[in-house]
Amino acid sequence: MTIELSLLITGVSVAAAVYFAIKGSNRAEKADIKNETASLTTVIVKLETIGTGVTEIKTELAKVKNDMQEDHDRLVKVEESLGTLWRRHDELHGMRGEEK
């Protein structure tokens, strides 16, 4: 009878150990899943922030390109006007030279 009792206690102990091991494992898995979810959420938020920053940079770059094109157009007009002024200057200077 003592052997049967000790086997029964051993069996119950083993069953309890297996039960608590499985329960602890499940708890650890749940905690790992929560941590992974939190980390993944953080990464997603940071990626969205980076995406927003990239979009803003693209917008600013488009504005800068537009401003450069406007400056280029203005420079071409100024150079054309300067060429016209030099021609007029040469014509007036030539007329004065002939009168003298």
C-alpha positions in Angstrom: 0.0 0.0 0.0 2.8 2.4 0.7 4.2 1.8 -2.7 0.9 2.5 -4.3 0.5 5.6 -2.3 4.0 6.9 -3.2 3.3 6.1 -6.9 0.0 8.0 -6.6 1.7 11.0 -5.1 4.4 10.8 -7.7 1.8 10.6 -10.5 -0.1 13.6 -9.1 3.1 15.5 -8.7 4.2 14.8 -12.3 0.7 15.8 -13.6 0.8 19.0 -11.5 4.3 19.9 -12.8 3.2 19.3 -16.4 0.1 21.4 -15.9 1.9 24.3 -14.4 4.7 24.1 -17.0 2.1 24.3 -19.8 0.3 27.1 -18.1 3.5 29.1 -17.5 4.5 28.5 -21.1 1.2 29.9 -22.3 1.6 32.9 -20.1 5.1 33.5 -21.4 3.8 33.2 -25.0 1.1 35.7 -24.4 3.6 38.1 -22.9 5.9 37.6 -25.9 3.0 38.3 -28.3 2.1 41.5 -26.4 5.8 42.7 -26.5 6.1 41.8 -30.2 2.8 43.6 -31.0 4.0 46.7 -29.1 7.3 46.7 -31.0 5.6 46.2 -34.3 3.2 49.0 -33.6 6.1 51.3 -32.7 7.9 50.4 -36.0 4.8 51.0 -38.0 4.3 54.4 -36.4 7.9 55.4 -37.1 7.6 54.2 -40.7 4.5 56.3 -41.2 6.3 59.3 -39.7 9.2 58.7 -42.1 6.8 58.4 -45.0 5.2 61.8 -44.0 8.6 63.4 -43.9 9.5 62.0 -47.3 6.3 63.4 -48.7 7.0 66.8 -47.2 10.6 66.8 -48.7 9.2 65.9 -52.1 6.8 68.8 -51.9 9.5 71.2 -50.9 11.8 69.9 -53.7 9.0 70.5 -56.2 8.6 74.1 -54.9 12.4 74.6 -55.2 12.4 73.3 -58.7 9.6 75.7 -59.6 11.4 78.6 -58.0 14.6 77.8 -59.9 12.6 77.6 -63.2 11.1 81.0 -62.4 14.5 82.4 -61.6 15.9 81.0 -64.9 13.1 82.5 -66.9 13.7 85.9 -65.2 17.4 85.6 -65.9 16.8 84.9 -69.6 14.6 88.0 -69.8 17.2 90.2 -68.1 19.9 88.9 -70.4 17.7 89.7 -73.4 17.0 93.2 -72.1 20.7 93.7 -71.4 21.5 92.7 -75.0 19.0 95.2 -76.3 20.4 97.9 -74.0 23.9 97.3 -75.3 22.8 97.5 -78.9 21.0 100.8 -78.1 24.1 102.0 -76.3 26.3 101.1 -79.2 23.9 102.9 -81.6 23.8 106.0 -79.5 27.5 106.0 -79.0 28.0 105.5 -82.7 25.7 108.5 -83.5 27.6 110.7 -81.1 30.9 109.7 -82.6 29.6 110.6 -86.1 28.4 114.0 -85.0 31.7 115.0 -83.6 
